[in-house]
């Protein structure tokens, strides 16, 4: 079971990351990527990918008969989500907890919801702070543009 599947009483439910399709993706069943391919696709280092696996953020990575990691499209989707969660500023411990909750099954939907809702509130707060900061920058830029024009007019006159 991958990190994005949860077992239900009726079978397996997929916890989709809703990532947009990527041109480099192979068809299902032929989606076996080496760690170097995943590095190229994601921009993450091989060290980071191994660390994600070690801490439980990317468990159950398939291995080839020689022991090399083999990533699937589902793993790439999960990495897309992890990248988005990193951009929100979510602590790694919370990301690992989210991954654990996904693996635990449907009975964790409420806890997953609460974790993501808390992160969403944090993001909205940061967006508001950035909008305030942008407004200050816009006022300063406008001031200097006006002051520069006034200075050039005064200098020319």
C-alpha positions in Angstrom: 0.0 0.0 0.0 1.4 3.4 -0.9 1.3 6.4 1.3 -1.7 7.8 -0.6 -3.9 4.7 -0.3 -6.2 4.0 2.6 -7.9 0.8 3.3 -11.7 0.9 3.7 -14.2 -1.9 4.5 -15.0 -1.9 0.8 -11.5 -1.9 -0.6 -8.9 0.8 -1.3 -9.6 4.5 -1.5 -7.1 6.8 -3.2 -6.2 10.1 -1.4 -5.5 12.0 -4.5 -3.0 14.9 -4.4 -4.9 16.5 -7.3 -1.6 17.3 -9.1 -1.8 18.4 -12.7 -0.7 15.9 -15.3 3.0 16.1 -16.1 4.4 15.5 -19.6 7.3 13.3 -18.3 5.0 10.8 -16.7 4.9 7.3 -18.0 1.6 5.3 -18.4 0.4 3.4 -15.3 2.1 0.1 -15.1 5.2 1.4 -16.9 5.8 4.1 -14.3 9.1 3.0 -12.7 11.5 5.8 -12.2 15.0 5.8 -10.8 16.1 8.1 -8.0 18.1 10.2 -10.6 15.0 10.6 -12.7 13.0 11.7 -9.7 15.8 14.1 -8.8 15.5 15.6 -12.3 11.7 15.8 -12.2 11.4 17.3 -8.8 14.6 19.3 -8.2 15.0 17.5 -4.9 18.3 15.9 -4.1 18.8 12.2 -3.8 19.8 12.8 -0.2 16.5 14.5 0.5 14.5 11.7 -1.2 16.4 9.1 1.0 15.8 11.3 4.1 12.1 11.5 3.3 12.0 7.7 3.1 14.0 7.3 6.4 11.7 9.7 8.4 8.5 8.1 7.1 7.4 10.8 4.7 8.0 8.5 1.7 7.7 4.9 3.0 7.3 1.8 1.0 9.3 2.8 -2.1 9.6 -0.2 -4.3 13.0 -1.6 -5.1 14.4 -3.3 -8.1 15.8 -6.8 -7.9 19.2 -5.2 -7.3 17.9 -3.0 -4.5 17.6 0.3 -6.4 14.7 2.5 -5.5 11.9 2.6 -8.1 9.4 5.4 -7.8 5.9 5.4 -9.4 3.6 8.1 -10.7 1.8 7.9 -7.3 5.1 8.6 -5.5 5.7 11.6 -7.8 2.2 12.9 -7.0 2.9 12.5 -3.3 6.2 14.4 -3.7 4.2 17.2 -5.5 2.0 17.4 -2.4 4.9 17.4 0.0 6.4 20.2 -2.0 3.2 22.2 -1.7 3.1 21.5 2.0 6.7 22.6 2.4 5.8 25.9 0.6 3.0 26.5 3.2 5.7 26.3 5.9 4.2 23.2 7.4 6.7 21.6 9.8 8.3 18.3 8.6 6.9 16.6 11.7 3.4 17.6 10.7 4.0 16.4 7.2 5.2 13.0 8.6 2.1 12.9 10.8 -0.1 13.6 7.8 1.5 10.7 5.9 1.0 8.5 9.0 -2.7 9.4 9.1 -3.1 8.6 5.4 -1.6 5.2 6.0 -3.8 4.6 9.0 -7.0 4.8 7.0 -10.3 6.5 6.6 -10.9 6.8 10.4 -8.3 9.6 10.4 -10.2 11.8 7.9 -11.1 14.3 10.7 -7.6 14.6 12.0 -6.2 15.0 8.5 -8.8 17.7 7.8 -7.9 19.5 11.0 -4.2 19.4 10.2 -4.7 20.8 6.7 -7.3 23.4 7.9 -4.7 24.7 10.5 -2.1 24.9 7.7 -4.6 26.7 5.5 -5.3 29.3 8.2 -1.5 29.8 8.6 -1.2 30.3 4.8 -4.0 32.8 4.7 -2.4 34.8 7.6 0.9 34.8 5.7 -0.9 36.0 2.6 -2.5 38.9 4.5 0.9 39.8 5.9 2.4 39.7 2.4 -0.4 41.8 1.0 0.2 44.4 3.7 3.9 44.3 2.9 3.2 44.7 -0.8 1.0 47.7 -0.1 3.9 49.4 1.8 6.3 48.6 -1.1 3.8 50.0 -3.6 3.5 53.3 -1.6 7.2 53.6 -1.4 7.7 52.9 -5.1 5.1 55.5 -5.9 6.7 58.0 -3.6 10.1 57.5 -5.2 8.7 57.6 -8.7 6.9 60.9 -7.9 9.9 62.3 -6.1 12.3 61.3 -8.9 10.0 63.0 -11.5 9.8 66.2 -9.4 13.5 66.2 -8.9 14.2 65.8 -12.6 11.6 68.6 -13.4 13.2 70.9 -10.9 16.7 70.1 -12.1 15.7 70.8 -15.7 13.8 74.0 -14.9 
